[in-house]
């Protein structure tokens, strides 16, 4: 959903770096996969076609935070 974004905090030597990956258009979403030592954040279309991909070494990831868009199904309570 447009407005979803993922924040990735990495260890980079003596400092930390923060990256933000967002769903930039309506109908797109952000997916997170962690496999074989690699954390992958992908912006995909409704049909599942990847638009942008960011890959990080899992051993360097300090935090990976998913932020749902305001008003999404995850924010609403039954």
N, C-alpha and C positions, 0 to 999 in steps of 0.2 A: 504494500500500500504506500502511496506517495507520502512521504514524511517519515517513514521508518528509517532508522539509521543505526549503525553499529560503530562503537568507539573501541579502538584497539590501542592499548598502551604497551609499548615495547621497551625492553632494556637495550640500550645502545651504548655500551662502554660505561662511562661514569655518569650518564644522563639517561633520561627517558624521553621517548618520542610518542606522540599521540597522533593517530590517524583516524579520520572519520569517513565512513562510506555510507552514502545515503541513496534511497530510492528517489530519483529526481523527477520522475514523471508519473502521471496517473496510470495505474495498472501494473506498475513495477513493484517488486519486493526485493528484500535483501535476505539472502540465505547464508548460513554459517555452517561450514564443515571442518572437522578436525580429523585428519587421517594421516597415518604414517609420518608423524612428526611435522606436519604442515597444517597451519590454520589458514583456511581459505574463506574469504568473504566475497560473495558474488551478487551483483545486481542483475535480476532476471526479469524478463517480460512475462505477461500472462501465459504465454505458450511455453515458457521454460527456456527460451533462448537467452544465453548469457550476454549481457551488454558490457559489463565491466567486471574484472576479477582482480582481487588483491590477495597475494599469498605471503604468509609470514612463517618463519621457523617457529614451531610451537614452543621450543625451549626458550625463546626470547620473549614470548608473550607473557606479560605480567597480569593484564586484565583484558577481558573481551566482554563488553557490555552492550546488550541489545536494547535499543530505545524504540518502543512501538509508537506509531503516530497517535496523536490525540484523537480520541473517538474511535479507535480500532476495537475489534472484538476482544482483544486481550485486556483493554481498559474497562469494558462494560461488565457489570455484574448482573447475574440473573435475579 
